[in-house]
Amino acid sequence: MSEYLQWRYLAALSALAVFNALAQPTSPTSHQSSAPAASATTTQASTTPYRSAFENYQPFAEEKVLPWKEANDTVGAIGGWRAYAKEASEEAGTPQASPAGSVDPAAGRVKP
Protein backbone atom coordinates (compact mmCIF):
# COMPACT_ATOMS: atom_id res chain seq x y z
CA MET A 1 0.00 0.00 0.00
CA SER A 2 1.40 3.37 -0.89
CA GLU A 3 2.21 5.92 1.77
CA TYR A 4 -0.49 8.24 0.40
CA LEU A 5 -3.18 5.57 0.78
CA GLN A 6 -1.98 4.75 4.29
CA TRP A 7 -2.39 8.38 5.35
CA ARG A 8 -5.88 8.55 3.81
CA TYR A 9 -6.84 5.32 5.57
CA LEU A 10 -5.61 6.69 8.92
CA ALA A 11 -7.43 9.97 8.35
CA ALA A 12 -10.66 8.12 7.61
CA LEU A 13 -10.27 5.97 10.73
CA SER A 14 -9.64 9.00 12.92
CA ALA A 15 -12.68 10.76 11.48
CA LEU A 16 -14.80 7.70 12.26
CA ALA A 17 -13.46 7.66 15.80
CA VAL A 18 -14.40 11.31 16.27
CA PHE A 19 -17.92 10.78 14.89
CA ASN A 20 -18.36 7.70 17.09
CA ALA A 21 -17.26 9.66 20.16
CA LEU A 22 -19.73 12.44 19.35
CA ALA A 23 -22.55 9.95 18.94
CA GLN A 24 -22.08 8.56 22.46
CA PRO A 25 -24.05 10.02 25.38
CA THR A 26 -22.14 12.69 27.28
CA SER A 27 -22.91 11.47 30.80
CA PRO A 28 -24.38 8.33 32.35
CA THR A 29 -27.13 10.38 34.04
CA SER A 30 -28.57 11.49 30.69
CA HIS A 31 -28.89 7.85 29.66
CA GLN A 32 -30.57 6.92 32.95
CA SER A 33 -33.06 9.77 32.78
CA SER A 34 -34.39 8.60 29.41
CA ALA A 35 -35.11 5.05 30.67
CA PRO A 36 -38.30 5.88 32.67
CA ALA A 37 -39.73 7.79 29.72
CA ALA A 38 -39.15 4.78 27.49
CA SER A 39 -40.93 2.44 29.90
CA ALA A 40 -43.90 4.84 30.10
CA THR A 41 -44.31 4.82 26.32
CA THR A 42 -44.04 1.03 26.25
CA THR A 43 -46.87 0.72 28.77
CA GLN A 44 -49.02 3.16 26.82
CA ALA A 45 -48.38 1.38 23.51
CA SER A 46 -49.31 -2.02 24.94
CA THR A 47 -52.84 -0.81 25.76
CA THR A 48 -53.49 0.16 22.14
CA PRO A 49 -55.15 -2.67 20.16
CA TYR A 50 -53.28 -4.09 17.19
CA ARG A 51 -54.70 -3.16 13.80
CA SER A 52 -53.26 -4.71 10.67
CA ALA A 53 -52.47 -2.56 7.64
CA PHE A 54 -53.95 -5.31 5.48
CA GLU A 55 -57.27 -5.36 7.32
CA ASN A 56 -59.31 -3.93 4.42
CA TYR A 57 -57.09 -5.26 1.64
CA GLN A 58 -58.84 -6.04 -1.62
CA PRO A 59 -56.87 -8.09 -4.13
CA PHE A 60 -56.36 -6.78 -7.64
CA ALA A 61 -59.21 -7.60 -10.00
CA GLU A 62 -58.57 -7.14 -13.68
CA GLU A 63 -61.20 -5.09 -15.49
CA LYS A 64 -62.42 -5.90 -18.96
CA VAL A 65 -60.69 -3.66 -21.49
CA LEU A 66 -62.73 -2.31 -24.40
CA PRO A 67 -61.33 -2.35 -27.91
CA TRP A 68 -59.84 1.05 -28.72
CA LYS A 69 -62.30 1.80 -31.52
CA GLU A 70 -65.26 1.21 -29.23
CA ALA A 71 -63.66 3.38 -26.52
CA ASN A 72 -63.06 6.20 -29.02
CA ASP A 73 -66.66 5.99 -30.25
CA THR A 74 -67.91 6.19 -26.66
CA VAL A 75 -65.81 9.28 -25.97
CA GLY A 76 -67.07 10.88 -29.20
CA ALA A 77 -70.70 10.15 -28.29
CA ILE A 78 -70.23 11.68 -24.84
CA GLY A 79 -68.80 14.90 -26.29
CA GLY A 80 -65.07 14.32 -26.44
CA TRP A 81 -62.47 15.80 -24.14
CA ARG A 82 -64.59 18.89 -23.46
CA ALA A 83 -67.23 16.77 -21.70
CA TYR A 84 -64.57 15.25 -19.47
CA ALA A 85 -63.06 18.69 -18.76
CA LYS A 86 -66.49 20.08 -17.86
CA GLU A 87 -67.16 17.11 -15.58
CA ALA A 88 -63.81 17.57 -13.83
CA SER A 89 -64.35 21.31 -13.33
CA GLU A 90 -67.83 20.73 -11.89
CA GLU A 91 -66.37 18.25 -9.40
CA ALA A 92 -63.72 20.81 -8.41
CA GLY A 93 -66.36 23.52 -8.03
CA THR A 94 -64.72 25.94 -10.43
CA PRO A 95 -66.72 27.64 -13.18
CA GLN A 96 -66.07 26.33 -16.68
CA ALA A 97 -64.71 28.78 -19.25
CA SER A 98 -66.16 28.60 -22.73
CA PRO A 99 -64.17 26.07 -24.79
CA ALA A 100 -64.54 27.88 -28.13
CA GLY A 101 -62.16 30.71 -29.09
CA SER A 102 -63.87 33.46 -27.01
CA VAL A 103 -60.83 33.62 -24.72
CA ASP A 104 -57.63 35.01 -26.20
CA PRO A 105 -54.92 32.34 -25.69
CA ALA A 106 -52.23 35.05 -25.76
CA ALA A 107 -53.88 37.18 -23.07
CA GLY A 108 -51.40 38.32 -20.45
CA ARG A 109 -48.36 37.68 -22.63
CA VAL A 110 -46.06 40.49 -23.63
CA LYS A 111 -44.30 40.53 -26.97
CA PRO A 112 -40.53 40.80 -26.66
N, C-alpha and C positions, 0 to 999 in steps of 0.2 A: 504494500500500500504506500502510495507516495506521501511525502511529508505534508503536502497541501491537504490531502484527503483526511489525514490523521487529525490535523488541526480543525477541520470542519466537523469531523465526527465528535471531537471533544467539545467543541462549541455547542453542537446540538445537544449533547448529553448534559452540559451545564445548564442550558436553557430549560431542558425538561426538568432538571432538579429544582430550578427556581420556580417554575410553574407549579410543580408538585408541592413545594413548600408553601406557596401562596394559597393553594387549594385546601390545605389542612386547617382545622379550626385553630384559632389563636390561643384559647385557653380551655382547660378541661371543664370549667364551670359553664361555658357557653354551650358545650355539648350536653351537659347534664340538664340544663334548663329547658332544652328542647324536647327532652324525653317525655315529661308529663303531657305536653301538648300533643305529642304523637299518640299517646295512649288514649287521650280524650277523643281524638278524631277516629280512632279505631273502634271505640265503643259506640260512637254515634253512627258510624258506617254500618256496623253489624245490625243495627235495628232497622235499617232500610231494606225493604224486600227486594229480592233479585228480580230483574226484568230483562229478559233476553232481547238482544237487538233483532233477532230473527223471529220474534213473536208473531208479527203480522206479515211474514214473508209470503209472497205469491210467486210461484215459479213462472219463468218466461213461457208465454203462450204465443206461438207464431200466428200472425194474422194472415188472412187470405189476401194476396196481392192481386190487384186488378191489372189486366193488360193495359199498356200505356195508351193505346188508342181510346179505349173506353174511359180511362181516367181523364184524358184530354177533352173528350166529348162532354163529360160530366162538368168539368170546370167551365167549358164554353157555355153550357146550358145554364149554369148558375150565374154567370156574368163575368167570368174571367177574374183576373187579379184584383180588379177594382172592387168586386163583391167581397173578396177576402179582406182587402184593406179596410173597407167600410165596416165589416164585422169586427175586425180587430180594434178599430178606433172607437166603436160603440162600447166594446168591452172595457176599454181604457177610460172611457168617459170624456174623451176629447171630441170637440166638434170636427166633422169631416169637411175638408176643403173641397171645392169642386174639382173633379179630376180633369176636366177639359181645360184648354189653354187660357182660362180667364186670369190665372195668376202668372205674372211675369217670372220665368225661371231665373232671370238675371237680376232680379230685384235685390238691392243691397250690395251689389258688386260694383266696384269702381274700376273704370278702365285705366290701365297703366299709362 
